[in-house]
């Protein structure tokens, strides 16, 4: 198990339709990604990517998604992600795209990246504030950012082979 190298692809779901985030589910997203892989890389690419592929984490509120795949197929996966154009649920299609933020060897490196990314985004918001109330609200959010240590139950963290 430890010899099986994996990659974690951190993405965000970007959509102009506010209802899109409400429909994000592991299964819906997984199907959309698999469909894009099949369209771009065919059956062979889909077979390569499907081994060990899973939606590891999903936050519908923020649109943050963490995908896991085998190290030898992460380039196939990443090259297909721009072809996800919508999420479909209950016969409704919501236009969206996946913005790849980071590719890491462990979940922890992706978490650390996401914290830095969010801090940067909050600082940009802070610089664009138009009044003191907005500024105080964002400063409060900035100060509440922290990384908490959590022990992995599935052993995913031991898979880091040092190449990120």
Helices and strands as residue ranges (DSSP letters): E 6-14, H 18-23, H 26-50, E 54-59, E 64-70, G 71-73, H 74-81, E 86-89, E 92-95, E 97-104, H 107-127, H 132-143, G 156-159
